[in-house]
């Protein structure tokens, strides 16, 4: 499958973009609403005009129509035809290309089997759940056997559990098909879960392109650091496996027990929202708990950030305003600090 290159590309908010998307990789573009994510997909697909040059597998495709770029596109709005059945929706692009009916039937049945929607063949879009519609739209995008797949917020509007399940299915499918994929989302956790590399875009400018791990541990500027939640980076001096799936890490006087899946841990990243503070001693075991001193309090629209010192370390905690206001916390006060390590990110030595 091909490599994609955007060279000095500009359109709307996007200005002078230079991006290389590697052969067979799942490349995730993430950023706030209106930052230019969908514009990049439209440029690659050729459904909008632009300045600059786009190369697909070293061939300049400027002026090449969308139908000849061999690109599958799952739009955020899905755009399923309401008057066509599931089978006919998936078959639509194949008929437009003049494929014979026998080959169409074979291809559509294969995709429905792959997407686990064969039982929905005769239904219409209004009869489907949100997750089922997403599967049909994805199958339709894959029907012409594209070399490139563009996915615009493919799990948006789904509940958390359905989105997680569909995301897992898509990852397995994309790895199996080895399609160069450009995946747009505003959800950082989703991006972490699926990406080979992530491009963080803000106001039409690419702030950083890196692996998910690098995005957290080596943010290139303040904008990236703010987007990923300004994680607390802790250097670990030693680690010790306790049992399957658990490890104890030591960082100076701090000892923490973490879930993990192998390797010697060099650094861990703890998001501020995973650090909880209390003005009274909470019940329960003293696991991953420390005493800290409040150094600074900053209020935002929906949260309060608290800078803490514990031993020779400085940590940043973030609490909802309502939770903070229920406590008697002020600068200079000693507080109980609890670290919730549900989603550990770490660098191996």
Beta strands, then each sheet from edge to edge (+ up, - down):
strand 1: 4-11
strand 2: 14-21
strand 3: 26-30
strand 4: 51-56
strand 5: 59-60
strand 6: 71-74
strand 7: 148-152
strand 8: 180-185
strand 9: 197-202
strand 10: 205-210
strand 11: 232-235
strand 12: 238-243
strand 13: 246-251
strand 14: 254-259
strand 15: 265-270
strand 16: 275-278
strand 17: 289-299
strand 18: 303-310
strand 19: 313-320
strand 20: 334-339
strand 21: 345-348
sheet 1: 2+ 1- 4+ 5-
sheet 2: 6+ 7+ 8+ 3+ 9+ 10-
sheet 3: 11+ 15- 21+
sheet 4: 12+ 13- 14+
sheet 5: 16+ 20- 17+ 18- 19+
end
